[in-house]
Amino acid sequence: MRRQPRVSRLRTYTDAAAATGRRVLVAAGYDGLDLDRVAEQAGLDAAVLRHYLPDRDDLVALVLERWPDDDDPALRRSVVAELPAHLRPSG
């Protein structure tokens, strides 16, 4: 059985991390967002997740980047408002 190309595997991995990270961020807030928790809930290897997203701030950036513009803007604004200032998007 052939393995998925590396770029495709990475995209699948980061998609799962972003979706699960968003759920955890909405439910538990920034203080409750933990890479190990996200990895476990997403069924990902925590060490591999940490390779691509070394810290919680990288995961938040990925979550915000992948958050669809048309998906509950009020929820997104609420989540962003609770983030530390250095993570809030400008504009």
PDB file with one MODEL, atoms N, CA, C and O in Angstrom:
MODEL        1
ATOM      1  N   MET A   1       0.837  -1.175   0.000  1.00  0.00           N
ATOM      2  CA  MET A   1       0.000   0.000   0.000  1.00  0.00           C
ATOM      3  C   MET A   1       0.890   1.249   0.000  1.00  0.00           C
ATOM      4  O   MET A   1       1.796   1.380   0.822  1.00  0.00           O
ATOM      5  N   ARG A   2       0.616   2.147  -0.924  1.00  0.00           N
ATOM      6  CA  ARG A   2       1.402   3.377  -1.018  1.00  0.00           C
ATOM      7  C   ARG A   2       0.951   4.381   0.024  1.00  0.00           C
ATOM      8  O   ARG A   2      -0.229   4.471   0.362  1.00  0.00           O
ATOM      9  N   ARG A   3       1.914   5.130   0.524  1.00  0.00           N
ATOM     10  CA  ARG A   3       1.598   6.187   1.487  1.00  0.00           C
ATOM     11  C   ARG A   3       1.117   7.419   0.743  1.00  0.00           C
ATOM     12  O   ARG A   3       1.454   7.631  -0.421  1.00  0.00           O
ATOM     13  N   GLN A   4       0.327   8.225   1.428  1.00  0.00           N
ATOM     14  CA  GLN A   4      -0.094   9.505   0.877  1.00  0.00           C
ATOM     15  C   GLN A   4       1.137  10.375   0.657  1.00  0.00           C
ATOM     16  O   GLN A   4       2.102  10.271   1.414  1.00  0.00           O
ATOM     17  N   PRO A   5       1.124  11.222  -0.354  1.00  0.00           N
ATOM     18  CA  PRO A   5       2.228  12.170  -0.500  1.00  0.00           C
ATOM     19  C   PRO A   5       2.345  13.036   0.756  1.00  0.00           C
ATOM     20  O   PRO A   5       1.351  13.318   1.425  1.00  0.00           O
ATOM     21  N   ARG A   6       3.555  13.445   1.060  1.00  0.00           N
ATOM     22  CA  ARG A   6       3.841  14.190   2.289  1.00  0.00           C
ATOM     23  C   ARG A   6       2.950  15.424   2.446  1.00  0.00           C
ATOM     24  O   ARG A   6       2.419  15.657   3.532  1.00  0.00           O
ATOM     25  N   VAL A   7       2.777  16.213   1.394  1.00  0.00           N
ATOM     26  CA  VAL A   7       1.973  17.435   1.482  1.00  0.00           C
ATOM     27  C   VAL A   7       0.527  17.090   1.811  1.00  0.00           C
ATOM     28  O   VAL A   7      -0.109  17.782   2.606  1.00  0.00           O
ATOM     29  N   SER A   8       0.012  16.044   1.218  1.00  0.00           N
ATOM     30  CA  SER A   8      -1.360  15.630   1.487  1.00  0.00           C
ATOM     31  C   SER A   8      -1.525  15.167   2.934  1.00  0.00           C
ATOM     32  O   SER A   8      -2.522  15.489   3.580  1.00  0.00           O
ATOM     33  N   ARG A   9      -0.553  14.416   3.440  1.00  0.00           N
ATOM     34  CA  ARG A   9      -0.609  13.960   4.835  1.00  0.00           C
ATOM     35  C   ARG A   9      -0.558  15.153   5.778  1.00  0.00           C
ATOM     36  O   ARG A   9      -1.291  15.194   6.766  1.00  0.00           O
ATOM     37  N   LEU A  10       0.298  16.118   5.483  1.00  0.00           N
ATOM     38  CA  LEU A  10       0.417  17.302   6.322  1.00  0.00           C
ATOM     39  C   LEU A  10      -0.897  18.077   6.328  1.00  0.00           C
ATOM     40  O   LEU A  10      -1.339  18.536   7.382  1.00  0.00           O
ATOM     41  N   ARG A  11      -1.514  18.224   5.186  1.00  0.00           N
ATOM     42  CA  ARG A  11      -2.790  18.955   5.100  1.00  0.00           C
ATOM     43  C   ARG A  11      -3.872  18.234   5.908  1.00  0.00           C
ATOM     44  O   ARG A  11      -4.640  18.871   6.628  1.00  0.00           O
ATOM     45  N   THR A  12      -3.929  16.922   5.789  1.00  0.00           N
ATOM     46  CA  THR A  12      -4.893  16.137   6.558  1.00  0.00           C
ATOM     47  C   THR A  12      -4.654  16.327   8.047  1.00  0.00           C
ATOM     48  O   THR A  12      -5.600  16.491   8.817  1.00  0.00           O
ATOM     49  N   TYR A  13      -3.403  16.306   8.446  1.00  0.00           N
ATOM     50  CA  TYR A  13      -3.028  16.452   9.859  1.00  0.00           C
ATOM     51  C   TYR A  13      -3.405  17.834  10.385  1.00  0.00           C
ATOM     52  O   TYR A  13      -4.003  17.959  11.454  1.00  0.00           O
ATOM     53  N   THR A  14      -3.052  18.873   9.623  1.00  0.00           N
ATOM     54  CA  THR A  14      -3.342  20.224  10.095  1.00  0.00           C
ATOM     55  C   THR A  14      -4.840  20.525  10.042  1.00  0.00           C
ATOM     56  O   THR A  14      -5.339  21.297  10.861  1.00  0.00           O
ATOM     57  N   ASP A  15      -5.554  19.937   9.104  1.00  0.00           N
ATOM     58  CA  ASP A  15      -7.013  20.102   9.075  1.00  0.00           C
ATOM     59  C   ASP A  15      -7.634  19.535  10.345  1.00  0.00           C
ATOM     60  O   ASP A  15      -8.503  20.161  10.952  1.00  0.00           O
ATOM     61  N   ALA A  16      -7.187  18.351  10.744  1.00  0.00           N
ATOM     62  CA  ALA A  16      -7.712  17.715  11.960  1.00  0.00           C
ATOM     63  C   ALA A  16      -7.341  18.542  13.195  1.00  0.00           C
ATOM     64  O   ALA A  16      -8.163  18.719  14.093  1.00  0.00           O
ATOM     65  N   ALA A  17      -6.116  19.043  13.238  1.00  0.00           N
ATOM     66  CA  ALA A  17      -5.678  19.860  14.375  1.00  0.00           C
ATOM     67  C   ALA A  17      -6.472  21.158  14.447  1.00  0.00           C
ATOM     68  O   ALA A  17      -6.857  21.584  15.536  1.00  0.00           O
ATOM     69  N   ALA A  18      -6.722  21.793  13.306  1.00  0.00           N
ATOM     70  CA  ALA A  18      -7.468  23.055  13.286  1.00  0.00           C
ATOM     71  C   ALA A  18      -8.913  22.848  13.723  1.00  0.00           C
ATOM     72  O   ALA A  18      -9.440  23.626  14.518  1.00  0.00           O
ATOM     73  N   ALA A  19      -9.551  21.811  13.210  1.00  0.00           N
ATOM     74  CA  ALA A  19     -10.955  21.553  13.560  1.00  0.00           C
ATOM     75  C   ALA A  19     -11.094  21.219  15.042  1.00  0.00           C
ATOM     76  O   ALA A  19     -11.979  21.740  15.722  1.00  0.00           O
ATOM     77  N   THR A  20     -10.228  20.358  15.534  1.00  0.00           N
ATOM     78  CA  THR A  20     -10.297  19.980  16.950  1.00  0.00           C
ATOM     79  C   THR A  20      -9.865  21.140  17.834  1.00  0.00           C
ATOM     80  O   THR A  20     -10.469  21.377  18.881  1.00  0.00           O
ATOM     81  N   GLY A  21      -8.844  21.855  17.433  1.00  0.00           N
ATOM     82  CA  GLY A  21      -8.397  23.018  18.183  1.00  0.00           C
ATOM     83  C   GLY A  21      -9.496  24.056  18.301  1.00  0.00           C
ATOM     84  O   GLY A  21      -9.652  24.686  19.347  1.00  0.00           O
ATOM     85  N   ARG A  22     -10.246  24.231  17.249  1.00  0.00           N
ATOM     86  CA  ARG A  22     -11.368  25.182  17.290  1.00  0.00           C
ATOM     87  C   ARG A  22     -12.408  24.728  18.301  1.00  0.00           C
ATOM     88  O   ARG A  22     -12.885  25.530  19.105  1.00  0.00           O
ATOM     89  N   ARG A  23     -12.763  23.448  18.267  1.00  0.00           N
ATOM     90  CA  ARG A  23     -13.760  22.940  19.223  1.00  0.00           C
ATOM     91  C   ARG A  23     -13.293  23.138  20.666  1.00  0.00           C
ATOM     92  O   ARG A  23     -14.069  23.554  21.526  1.00  0.00           O
ATOM     93  N   VAL A  24     -12.032  22.841  20.918  1.00  0.00           N
ATOM     94  CA  VAL A  24     -11.501  22.993  22.276  1.00  0.00           C
ATOM     95  C   VAL A  24     -11.438  24.473  22.660  1.00  0.00           C
ATOM     96  O   VAL A  24     -11.782  24.835  23.785  1.00  0.00           O
ATOM     97  N   LEU A  25     -11.006  25.319  21.745  1.00  0.00           N
ATOM     98  CA  LEU A  25     -10.911  26.752  22.021  1.00  0.00           C
ATOM     99  C   LEU A  25     -12.289  27.333  22.345  1.00  0.00           C
ATOM    100  O   LEU A  25     -12.417  28.131  23.273  1.00  0.00           O
ATOM    101  N   VAL A  26     -13.308  26.946  21.599  1.00  0.00           N
ATOM    102  CA  VAL A  26     -14.668  27.431  21.847  1.00  0.00           C
ATOM    103  C   VAL A  26     -15.177  26.916  23.196  1.00  0.00           C
ATOM    104  O   VAL A  26     -15.787  27.665  23.959  1.00  0.00           O
ATOM    105  N   ALA A  27     -14.930  25.650  23.485  1.00  0.00           N
ATOM    106  CA  ALA A  27     -15.457  25.034  24.711  1.00  0.00           C
ATOM    107  C   ALA A  27     -14.687  25.429  25.964  1.00  0.00           C
ATOM    108  O   ALA A  27     -15.284  25.657  27.016  1.00  0.00           O
ATOM    109  N   ALA A  28     -13.362  25.511  25.855  1.00  0.00           N
ATOM    110  CA  ALA A  28     -12.528  25.678  27.056  1.00  0.00           C
ATOM    111  C   ALA A  28     -11.772  26.996  27.094  1.00  0.00           C
ATOM    112  O   ALA A  28     -11.163  27.322  28.113  1.00  0.00           O
ATOM    113  N   GLY A  29     -11.794  27.756  26.018  1.00  0.00           N
ATOM    114  CA  GLY A  29     -11.073  29.020  25.972  1.00  0.00           C
ATOM    115  C   GLY A  29      -9.572  28.820  25.796  1.00  0.00           C
ATOM    116  O   GLY A  29      -9.075  27.694  25.760  1.00  0.00           O
ATOM    117  N   TYR A  30      -8.875  29.925  25.689  1.00  0.00           N
ATOM    118  CA  TYR A  30      -7.432  29.889  25.477  1.00  0.00           C
ATOM    119  C   TYR A  30      -6.710  29.153  26.598  1.00  0.00           C
ATOM    120  O   TYR A  30      -5.791  28.374  26.345  1.00  0.00           O
ATOM    121  N   ASP A  31      -7.126  29.400  27.838  1.00  0.00           N
ATOM    122  CA  ASP A  31      -6.464  28.755  28.974  1.00  0.00           C
ATOM    123  C   ASP A  31      -6.659  27.246  28.974  1.00  0.00           C
ATOM    124  O   ASP A  31      -5.824  26.515  29.509  1.00  0.00           O
ATOM    125  N   GLY A  32      -7.741  26.775  28.387  1.00  0.00           N
ATOM    126  CA  GLY A  32      -8.004  25.336  28.334  1.00  0.00           C
ATOM    127  C   GLY A  32      -7.475  24.660  27.086  1.00  0.00           C
ATOM    128  O   GLY A  32      -7.588  23.444  26.931  1.00  0.00           O
ATOM    129  N   LEU A  33      -6.897  25.451  26.197  1.00  0.00           N
ATOM    130  CA  LEU A  33      -6.357  24.899  24.951  1.00  0.00           C
ATOM    131  C   LEU A  33      -4.985  24.307  25.227  1.00  0.00           C
ATOM    132  O   LEU A  33      -4.070  25.007  25.660  1.00  0.00           O
ATOM    133  N   ASP A  34      -4.853  23.026  24.975  1.00  0.00           N
ATOM    134  CA  ASP A  34      -3.620  22.304  25.263  1.00  0.00           C
ATOM    135  C   ASP A  34      -3.311  21.396  24.078  1.00  0.00           C
ATOM    136  O   ASP A  34      -4.185  20.666  23.610  1.00  0.00           O
ATOM    137  N   LEU A  35      -2.074  21.438  23.592  1.00  0.00           N
ATOM    138  CA  LEU A  35      -1.704  20.640  22.420  1.00  0.00           C
ATOM    139  C   LEU A  35      -1.929  19.144  22.639  1.00  0.00           C
ATOM    140  O   LEU A  35      -2.390  18.447  21.735  1.00  0.00           O
ATOM    141  N   ASP A  36      -1.608  18.656  23.819  1.00  0.00           N
ATOM    142  CA  ASP A  36      -1.803  17.225  24.082  1.00  0.00           C
ATOM    143  C   ASP A  36      -3.285  16.858  24.052  1.00  0.00           C
ATOM    144  O   ASP A  36      -3.665  15.809  23.531  1.00  0.00           O
ATOM    145  N   ARG A  37      -4.109  17.726  24.611  1.00  0.00           N
ATOM    146  CA  ARG A  37      -5.560  17.497  24.606  1.00  0.00           C
ATOM    147  C   ARG A  37      -6.093  17.486  23.176  1.00  0.00           C
ATOM    148  O   ARG A  37      -6.893  16.622  22.817  1.00  0.00           O
ATOM    149  N   VAL A  38      -5.657  18.433  22.369  1.00  0.00           N
ATOM    150  CA  VAL A  38      -6.091  18.504  20.973  1.00  0.00           C
ATOM    151  C   VAL A  38      -5.636  17.262  20.218  1.00  0.00           C
ATOM    152  O   VAL A  38      -6.413  16.667  19.471  1.00  0.00           O
ATOM    153  N   ALA A  39      -4.384  16.872  20.410  1.00  0.00           N
ATOM    154  CA  ALA A  39      -3.869  15.682  19.727  1.00  0.00           C
ATOM    155  C   ALA A  39      -4.690  14.454  20.097  1.00  0.00           C
ATOM    156  O   ALA A  39      -5.068  13.673  19.224  1.00  0.00           O
ATOM    157  N   GLU A  40      -4.965  14.280  21.377  1.00  0.00           N
ATOM    158  CA  GLU A  40      -5.725  13.117  21.831  1.00  0.00           C
ATOM    159  C   GLU A  40      -7.130  13.114  21.234  1.00  0.00           C
ATOM    160  O   GLU A  40      -7.584  12.091  20.721  1.00  0.00           O
ATOM    161  N   GLN A  41      -7.817  14.247  21.297  1.00  0.00           N
ATOM    162  CA  GLN A  41      -9.188  14.317  20.791  1.00  0.00           C
ATOM    163  C   GLN A  41      -9.257  14.165  19.276  1.00  0.00           C
ATOM    164  O   GLN A  41     -10.253  13.678  18.741  1.00  0.00           O
ATOM    165  N   ALA A  42      -8.201  14.581  18.590  1.00  0.00           N
ATOM    166  CA  ALA A  42      -8.177  14.474  17.127  1.00  0.00           C
ATOM    167  C   ALA A  42      -7.629  13.129  16.648  1.00  0.00           C
ATOM    168  O   ALA A  42      -7.672  12.821  15.457  1.00  0.00           O
ATOM    169  N   GLY A  43      -7.113  12.332  17.591  1.00  0.00           N
ATOM    170  CA  GLY A  43      -6.524  11.054  17.210  1.00  0.00           C
ATOM    171  C   GLY A  43      -5.173  11.223  16.526  1.00  0.00           C
ATOM    172  O   GLY A  43      -4.797  10.427  15.666  1.00  0.00           O
ATOM    173  N   LEU A  44      -4.448  12.268  16.916  1.00  0.00           N
ATOM    174  CA  LEU A  44      -3.148  12.560  16.317  1.00  0.00           C
ATOM    175  C   LEU A  44      -2.037  12.230  17.298  1.00  0.00           C
ATOM    176  O   LEU A  44      -2.258  12.179  18.508  1.00  0.00           O
ATOM    177  N   ASP A  45      -0.859  12.010  16.775  1.00  0.00           N
ATOM    178  CA  ASP A  45       0.316  11.789  17.610  1.00  0.00           C
ATOM    179  C   ASP A  45       0.784  13.146  18.136  1.00  0.00           C
ATOM    180  O   ASP A  45       1.087  14.047  17.353  1.00  0.00           O
ATOM    181  N   ALA A  46       0.841  13.291  19.449  1.00  0.00           N
ATOM    182  CA  ALA A  46       1.198  14.574  20.065  1.00  0.00           C
ATOM    183  C   ALA A  46       2.583  15.055  19.644  1.00  0.00           C
ATOM    184  O   ALA A  46       2.784  16.253  19.444  1.00  0.00           O
ATOM    185  N   ALA A  47       3.529  14.149  19.510  1.00  0.00           N
ATOM    186  CA  ALA A  47       4.886  14.545  19.118  1.00  0.00           C
ATOM    187  C   ALA A  47       4.904  15.112  17.700  1.00  0.00           C
ATOM    188  O   ALA A  47       5.608  16.085  17.430  1.00  0.00           O
ATOM    189  N   VAL A  48       4.141  14.515  16.802  1.00  0.00           N
ATOM    190  CA  VAL A  48       4.077  15.019  15.428  1.00  0.00           C
ATOM    191  C   VAL A  48       3.369  16.373  15.403  1.00  0.00           C
ATOM    192  O   VAL A  48       3.789  17.288  14.694  1.00  0.00           O
ATOM    193  N   LEU A  49       2.290  16.493  16.182  1.00  0.00           N
ATOM    194  CA  LEU A  49       1.589  17.775  16.249  1.00  0.00           C
ATOM    195  C   LEU A  49       2.527  18.870  16.740  1.00  0.00           C
ATOM    196  O   LEU A  49       2.534  19.973  16.193  1.00  0.00           O
ATOM    197  N   ARG A  50       3.321  18.572  17.770  1.00  0.00           N
ATOM    198  CA  ARG A  50       4.266  19.553  18.303  1.00  0.00           C
ATOM    199  C   ARG A  50       5.382  19.880  17.299  1.00  0.00           C
ATOM    200  O   ARG A  50       5.954  20.969  17.342  1.00  0.00           O
ATOM    201  N   HIS A  51       5.685  18.953  16.412  1.00  0.00           N
ATOM    202  CA  HIS A  51       6.675  19.231  15.374  1.00  0.00           C
ATOM    203  C   HIS A  51       6.178  20.342  14.449  1.00  0.00           C
ATOM    204  O   HIS A  51       6.929  21.253  14.102  1.00  0.00           O
ATOM    205  N   TYR A  52       4.916  20.259  14.057  1.00  0.00           N
ATOM    206  CA  TYR A  52       4.344  21.236  13.131  1.00  0.00           C
ATOM    207  C   TYR A  52       3.808  22.480  13.829  1.00  0.00           C
ATOM    208  O   TYR A  52       3.821  23.570  13.256  1.00  0.00           O
ATOM    209  N   LEU A  53       3.340  22.324  15.060  1.00  0.00           N
ATOM    210  CA  LEU A  53       2.789  23.434  15.835  1.00  0.00           C
ATOM    211  C   LEU A  53       3.455  23.415  17.210  1.00  0.00           C
ATOM    212  O   LEU A  53       2.904  22.846  18.152  1.00  0.00           O
ATOM    213  N   PRO A  54       4.619  24.021  17.334  1.00  0.00           N
ATOM    214  CA  PRO A  54       5.407  23.895  18.561  1.00  0.00           C
ATOM    215  C   PRO A  54       4.736  24.399  19.838  1.00  0.00           C
ATOM    216  O   PRO A  54       5.046  23.915  20.927  1.00  0.00           O
ATOM    217  N   ASP A  55       3.820  25.365  19.721  1.00  0.00           N
ATOM    218  CA  ASP A  55       3.177  25.840  20.949  1.00  0.00           C
ATOM    219  C   ASP A  55       1.719  26.219  20.698  1.00  0.00           C
ATOM    220  O   ASP A  55       1.238  26.227  19.565  1.00  0.00           O
ATOM    221  N   ARG A  56       1.053  26.523  21.769  1.00  0.00           N
ATOM    222  CA  ARG A  56      -0.376  26.829  21.741  1.00  0.00           C
ATOM    223  C   ARG A  56      -0.677  28.023  20.835  1.00  0.00           C
ATOM    224  O   ARG A  56      -1.703  28.031  20.155  1.00  0.00           O
ATOM    225  N   ASP A  57       0.186  29.015  20.814  1.00  0.00           N
ATOM    226  CA  ASP A  57      -0.049  30.183  19.971  1.00  0.00           C
ATOM    227  C   ASP A  57      -0.045  29.816  18.492  1.00  0.00           C
ATOM    228  O   ASP A  57      -0.813  30.384  17.715  1.00  0.00           O
ATOM    229  N   ASP A  58       0.806  28.878  18.093  1.00  0.00           N
ATOM    230  CA  ASP A  58       0.813  28.411  16.705  1.00  0.00           C
ATOM    231  C   ASP A  58      -0.508  27.728  16.365  1.00  0.00           C
ATOM    232  O   ASP A  58      -1.031  27.888  15.262  1.00  0.00           O
ATOM    233  N   LEU A  59      -1.042  26.968  17.314  1.00  0.00           N
ATOM    234  CA  LEU A  59      -2.326  26.305  17.098  1.00  0.00           C
ATOM    235  C   LEU A  59      -3.443  27.333  16.977  1.00  0.00           C
ATOM    236  O   LEU A  59      -4.311  27.192  16.116  1.00  0.00           O
ATOM    237  N   VAL A  60      -3.443  28.357  17.814  1.00  0.00           N
ATOM    238  CA  VAL A  60      -4.456  29.411  17.725  1.00  0.00           C
ATOM    239  C   VAL A  60      -4.387  30.098  16.365  1.00  0.00           C
ATOM    240  O   VAL A  60      -5.419  30.350  15.744  1.00  0.00           O
ATOM    241  N   ALA A  61      -3.186  30.400  15.903  1.00  0.00           N
ATOM    242  CA  ALA A  61      -3.013  31.036  14.593  1.00  0.00           C
ATOM    243  C   ALA A  61      -3.596  30.148  13.489  1.00  0.00           C
ATOM    244  O   ALA A  61      -4.253  30.648  12.577  1.00  0.00           O
ATOM    245  N   LEU A  62      -3.362  28.852  13.566  1.00  0.00           N
ATOM    246  CA  LEU A  62      -3.901  27.918  12.578  1.00  0.00           C
ATOM    247  C   LEU A  62      -5.424  27.889  12.645  1.00  0.00           C
ATOM    248  O   LEU A  62      -6.094  27.920  11.613  1.00  0.00           O
ATOM    249  N   VAL A  63      -5.966  27.829  13.847  1.00  0.00           N
ATOM    250  CA  VAL A  63      -7.427  27.807  14.023  1.00  0.00           C
ATOM    251  C   VAL A  63      -8.046  29.058  13.403  1.00  0.00           C
ATOM    252  O   VAL A  63      -9.023  28.959  12.661  1.00  0.00           O
ATOM    253  N   LEU A  64      -7.493  30.224  13.696  1.00  0.00           N
ATOM    254  CA  LEU A  64      -8.050  31.465  13.149  1.00  0.00           C
ATOM    255  C   LEU A  64      -7.902  31.541  11.637  1.00  0.00           C
ATOM    256  O   LEU A  64      -8.794  32.026  10.940  1.00  0.00           O
ATOM    257  N   GLU A  65      -6.782  31.062  11.142  1.00  0.00           N
ATOM    258  CA  GLU A  65      -6.533  31.065   9.693  1.00  0.00           C
ATOM    259  C   GLU A  65      -7.546  30.189   8.960  1.00  0.00           C
ATOM    260  O   GLU A  65      -8.004  30.541   7.873  1.00  0.00           O
ATOM    261  N   ARG A  66      -7.892  29.055   9.552  1.00  0.00           N
ATOM    262  CA  ARG A  66      -8.791  28.096   8.897  1.00  0.00           C
ATOM    263  C   ARG A  66     -10.265  28.308   9.247  1.00  0.00           C
ATOM    264  O   ARG A  66     -11.124  27.602   8.718  1.00  0.00           O
ATOM    265  N   TRP A  67     -10.576  29.261  10.125  1.00  0.00           N
ATOM    266  CA  TRP A  67     -11.962  29.511  10.532  1.00  0.00           C
ATOM    267  C   TRP A  67     -12.691  30.139   9.346  1.00  0.00           C
ATOM    268  O   TRP A  67     -12.316  31.225   8.903  1.00  0.00           O
ATOM    269  N   PRO A  68     -13.720  29.481   8.827  1.00  0.00           N
ATOM    270  CA  PRO A  68     -14.433  30.041   7.667  1.00  0.00           C
ATOM    271  C   PRO A  68     -15.068  31.394   7.996  1.00  0.00           C
ATOM    272  O   PRO A  68     -15.653  31.568   9.064  1.00  0.00           O
ATOM    273  N   ASP A  69     -14.948  32.343   7.075  1.00  0.00           N
ATOM    274  CA  ASP A  69     -15.478  33.693   7.284  1.00  0.00           C
ATOM    275  C   ASP A  69     -16.983  33.707   7.504  1.00  0.00           C
ATOM    276  O   ASP A  69     -17.505  34.550   8.234  1.00  0.00           O
ATOM    277  N   ASP A  70     -17.675  32.773   6.870  1.00  0.00           N
ATOM    278  CA  ASP A  70     -19.139  32.780   6.936  1.00  0.00           C
ATOM    279  C   ASP A  70     -19.689  31.877   8.044  1.00  0.00           C
ATOM    280  O   ASP A  70     -20.899  31.662   8.112  1.00  0.00           O
ATOM    281  N   ASP A  71     -18.837  31.356   8.897  1.00  0.00           N
ATOM    282  CA  ASP A  71     -19.273  30.421   9.934  1.00  0.00           C
ATOM    283  C   ASP A  71     -19.375  31.112  11.287  1.00  0.00           C
ATOM    284  O   ASP A  71     -18.372  31.270  11.984  1.00  0.00           O
ATOM    285  N   ASP A  72     -20.565  31.518  11.653  1.00  0.00           N
ATOM    286  CA  ASP A  72     -20.875  32.126  12.948  1.00  0.00           C
ATOM    287  C   ASP A  72     -19.889  33.231  13.337  1.00  0.00           C
ATOM    288  O   ASP A  72     -19.070  33.056  14.239  1.00  0.00           O
ATOM    289  N   PRO A  73     -19.979  34.359  12.649  1.00  0.00           N
ATOM    290  CA  PRO A  73     -19.056  35.463  12.940  1.00  0.00           C
ATOM    291  C   PRO A  73     -19.118  35.946  14.394  1.00  0.00           C
ATOM    292  O   PRO A  73     -18.105  36.375  14.947  1.00  0.00           O
ATOM    293  N   ALA A  74     -20.293  35.879  15.009  1.00  0.00           N
ATOM    294  CA  ALA A  74     -20.413  36.328  16.405  1.00  0.00           C
ATOM    295  C   ALA A  74     -19.601  35.424  17.333  1.00  0.00           C
ATOM    296  O   ALA A  74     -18.966  35.905  18.272  1.00  0.00           O
ATOM    297  N   LEU A  75     -19.621  34.123  17.072  1.00  0.00           N
ATOM    298  CA  LEU A  75     -18.832  33.190  17.882  1.00  0.00           C
ATOM    299  C   LEU A  75     -17.350  33.464  17.704  1.00  0.00           C
ATOM    300  O   LEU A  75     -16.599  33.475  18.680  1.00  0.00           O
ATOM    301  N   ARG A  76     -16.923  33.684  16.473  1.00  0.00           N
ATOM    302  CA  ARG A  76     -15.512  33.975  16.212  1.00  0.00           C
ATOM    303  C   ARG A  76     -15.080  35.247  16.943  1.00  0.00           C
ATOM    304  O   ARG A  76     -14.025  35.275  17.577  1.00  0.00           O
ATOM    305  N   ARG A  77     -15.905  36.305  16.853  1.00  0.00           N
ATOM    306  CA  ARG A  77     -15.579  37.560  17.543  1.00  0.00           C
ATOM    307  C   ARG A  77     -15.467  37.341  19.041  1.00  0.00           C
ATOM    308  O   ARG A  77     -14.575  37.888  19.689  1.00  0.00           O
ATOM    309  N   SER A  78     -16.363  36.547  19.588  1.00  0.00           N
ATOM    310  CA  SER A  78     -16.348  36.255  21.023  1.00  0.00           C
ATOM    311  C   SER A  78     -15.074  35.512  21.423  1.00  0.00           C
ATOM    312  O   SER A  78     -14.451  35.840  22.433  1.00  0.00           O
ATOM    313  N   VAL A  79     -14.692  34.522  20.636  1.00  0.00           N
ATOM    314  CA  VAL A  79     -13.473  33.761  20.919  1.00  0.00           C
ATOM    315  C   VAL A  79     -12.248  34.659  20.802  1.00  0.00           C
ATOM    316  O   VAL A  79     -11.370  34.630  21.665  1.00  0.00           O
ATOM    317  N   VAL A  80     -12.187  35.447  19.751  1.00  0.00           N
ATOM    318  CA  VAL A  80     -11.040  36.335  19.534  1.00  0.00           C
ATOM    319  C   VAL A  80     -10.932  37.357  20.665  1.00  0.00           C
ATOM    320  O   VAL A  80      -9.827  37.684  21.098  1.00  0.00           O
ATOM    321  N   ALA A  81     -12.063  37.861  21.142  1.00  0.00           N
ATOM    322  CA  ALA A  81     -12.049  38.860  22.213  1.00  0.00           C
ATOM    323  C   ALA A  81     -11.435  38.313  23.497  1.00  0.00           C
ATOM    324  O   ALA A  81     -10.892  39.075  24.298  1.00  0.00           O
ATOM    325  N   GLU A  82     -11.514  37.011  23.698  1.00  0.00           N
ATOM    326  CA  GLU A  82     -10.979  36.387  24.910  1.00  0.00           C
ATOM    327  C   GLU A  82      -9.500  35.996  24.785  1.00  0.00           C
ATOM    328  O   GLU A  82      -8.885  35.578  25.766  1.00  0.00           O
ATOM    329  N   LEU A  83      -8.936  36.130  23.592  1.00  0.00           N
ATOM    330  CA  LEU A  83      -7.533  35.773  23.386  1.00  0.00           C
ATOM    331  C   LEU A  83      -6.608  36.831  23.966  1.00  0.00           C
ATOM    332  O   LEU A  83      -6.996  37.994  24.085  1.00  0.00           O
ATOM    333  N   PRO A  84      -5.397  36.446  24.328  1.00  0.00           N
ATOM    334  CA  PRO A  84      -4.402  37.458  24.708  1.00  0.00           C
ATOM    335  C   PRO A  84      -4.199  38.443  23.543  1.00  0.00           C
ATOM    336  O   PRO A  84      -4.302  38.065  22.376  1.00  0.00           O
ATOM    337  N   ALA A  85      -3.918  39.670  23.866  1.00  0.00           N
ATOM    338  CA  ALA A  85      -3.815  40.730  22.860  1.00  0.00           C
ATOM    339  C   ALA A  85      -2.863  40.383  21.720  1.00  0.00           C
ATOM    340  O   ALA A  85      -3.141  40.715  20.568  1.00  0.00           O
ATOM    341  N   HIS A  86      -1.756  39.725  22.019  1.00  0.00           N
ATOM    342  CA  HIS A  86      -0.763  39.436  20.965  1.00  0.00           C
ATOM    343  C   HIS A  86      -1.271  38.423  19.935  1.00  0.00           C
ATOM    344  O   HIS A  86      -0.638  38.246  18.894  1.00  0.00           O
ATOM    345  N   LEU A  87      -2.386  37.764  20.198  1.00  0.00           N
ATOM    346  CA  LEU A  87      -2.935  36.787  19.259  1.00  0.00           C
ATOM    347  C   LEU A  87      -4.141  37.296  18.486  1.00  0.00           C
ATOM    348  O   LEU A  87      -4.587  36.656  17.534  1.00  0.00           O
ATOM    349  N   ARG A  88      -4.667  38.437  18.889  1.00  0.00           N
ATOM    350  CA  ARG A  88      -5.855  38.967  18.217  1.00  0.00           C
ATOM    351  C   ARG A  88      -5.458  39.532  16.848  1.00  0.00           C
ATOM    352  O   ARG A  88      -4.508  40.306  16.727  1.00  0.00           O
ATOM    353  N   PRO A  89      -6.213  39.121  15.820  1.00  0.00           N
ATOM    354  CA  PRO A  89      -5.926  39.676  14.484  1.00  0.00           C
ATOM    355  C   PRO A  89      -6.165  41.189  14.473  1.00  0.00           C
ATOM    356  O   PRO A  89      -7.084  41.683  15.126  1.00  0.00           O
ATOM    357  N   SER A  90      -5.348  41.901  13.742  1.00  0.00           N
ATOM    358  CA  SER A  90      -5.533  43.344  13.641  1.00  0.00           C
ATOM    359  C   SER A  90      -6.539  43.625  12.525  1.00  0.00           C
ATOM    360  O   SER A  90      -6.662  42.859  11.569  1.00  0.00           O
ATOM    361  N   GLY A  91      -7.234  44.712  12.666  1.00  0.00           N
ATOM    362  CA  GLY A  91      -8.141  45.127  11.617  1.00  0.00           C
ATOM    363  C   GLY A  91      -9.540  44.901  11.839  1.00  0.00           C
ATOM    364  O   GLY A  91     -10.362  45.232  10.984  1.00  0.00           O
TER     365      GLY A  91
ENDMDL
END
